Amino acid sequence: MAHYNLNVLGFDVSFKAEADPKRVEQAKMLLEERYNALKQHGKQLSKEKLLTFLALALADDMLQAREEMEKSEERLRTLLDEMNKEAAQAVDS
């Protein structure tokens, strides 16, 4: 398990994770990019409110991705069922 020491949005954080170092860096960059974009639109907002909006936006992204994945899995199950039915009919013929 890798140990990380990062400065993210002005906060020093240390943690251990099995995540690929490249992915950790990409996650840090994504947070910083999104935070800076929010900061430009909400110049009068406190850092706490901006971080709350950032957390909500990322949670929404995760929920949308989960929903899309579930829809894809359902489509795959449907296709697999159809393929199995066709294979069974071909064997019966």
Backbone hydrogen bonds, N-H to C=O, Kabsch-Sander energy under -0.5 kcal/mol:
donor,donor_aa,acceptor,acceptor_aa,energy
2,A,17,A,-1.6
4,Y,15,F,-3.6
6,L,13,V,-3.1
8,V,6,L,-0.6
8,V,11,F,-3.0
9,L,7,N,-0.5
11,F,8,V,-1.9
13,V,6,L,-3.2
13,V,11,F,-0.6
15,F,4,Y,-2.1
17,A,2,A,-2.3
23,R,20,D,-0.5
24,V,20,D,-2.1
25,E,21,P,-2.2
26,Q,22,K,-2.3
27,A,23,R,-2.5
28,K,24,V,-2.3
29,M,25,E,-2.5
30,L,26,Q,-2.4
31,L,27,A,-2.5
32,E,28,K,-2.4
33,E,29,M,-2.7
34,R,30,L,-2.7
35,Y,31,L,-2.7
36,N,32,E,-2.4
37,A,33,E,-2.0
38,L,34,R,-2.4
39,K,35,Y,-2.8
40,Q,36,N,-1.8
41,H,37,A,-1.2
42,G,38,L,-2.3
45,L,42,G,-2.2
50,L,46,S,-2.4
51,L,47,K,-2.7
52,T,48,E,-2.0
53,F,49,K,-2.7
54,L,50,L,-2.4
55,A,51,L,-2.6
56,L,52,T,-2.5
57,A,53,F,-2.6
58,L,54,L,-2.5
59,A,55,A,-2.5
60,D,56,L,-2.5
61,D,57,A,-2.2
62,M,58,L,-2.3
63,L,59,A,-2.6
64,Q,60,D,-2.5
65,A,61,D,-2.5
66,R,62,M,-2.6
67,E,63,L,-2.3
68,E,64,Q,-2.5
69,M,65,A,-2.4
70,E,66,R,-2.5
71,K,67,E,-2.2
72,S,68,E,-2.4
73,E,69,M,-2.7
74,E,70,E,-2.2
75,R,71,K,-2.4
76,L,72,S,-2.5
77,R,73,E,-2.5
78,T,74,E,-2.5
79,L,75,R,-2.5
80,L,76,L,-2.7
81,D,77,R,-2.7
82,E,78,T,-2.4
83,M,79,L,-2.6
84,N,80,L,-2.6
85,K,81,D,-2.4
86,E,82,E,-2.4
87,A,83,M,-2.5
88,A,84,N,-2.4
89,Q,85,K,-2.4
90,A,86,E,-2.2
91,V,87,A,-1.9
92,D,88,A,-2.1
93,S,89,Q,-1.3
